Amino acid sequence: MIKAVLVIAVILQIVVAVQSDGLVRALAELSAFLLVSVLVLSANTQKRKKLIPNADEF
């Protein structure tokens, strides 16, 4: 659910960046980059949690 919201936000920011100029475009590009970074970091965190076994599994 959160990933879908972040992906939609990135797409909206890219659309705004394509249609705008100046400061608005720069801010849209920056926010899209930051949102993509959050998506990548959340994916890495979830992947790492799956790789670490729990003590209950032994």
JOWO-V968920 format. One record per residue. N is the residue number from 1. OMEGA is omega in whole degrees, 0 to 359 (* if undefined). NEAR is the number of other C-alpha atoms within 8 Angstrom. Layout:
n = <N/N>
omega = <OMEGA/OMEGA>
near = <NEAR/NEAR>
This chain:
n = <1/2/3/4/5/6/7/8/9/10/11/12/13/14/15/16/17/18/19/20/21/22/23/24/25/26/27/28/29/30/31/32/33/34/35/36/37/38/39/40/41/42/43/44/45/46/47/48/49/50/51/52/53/54/55/56/57/58>
omega = <181/178/180/179/179/179/178/179/178/180/179/179/178/178/179/181/181/185/186/176/172/185/180/179/181/179/178/178/180/181/176/178/180/178/176/178/178/178/181/180/179/177/178/179/179/180/181/179/180/183/181/181/176/178/180/184/183/*>
near = <4/5/7/7/8/11/9/8/10/13/9/8/12/11/8/10/13/7/7/8/8/6/6/9/13/10/8/12/11/8/10/13/9/8/11/11/8/8/10/8/8/8/8/8/8/8/8/8/7/7/6/6/6/6/5/4/5/4>
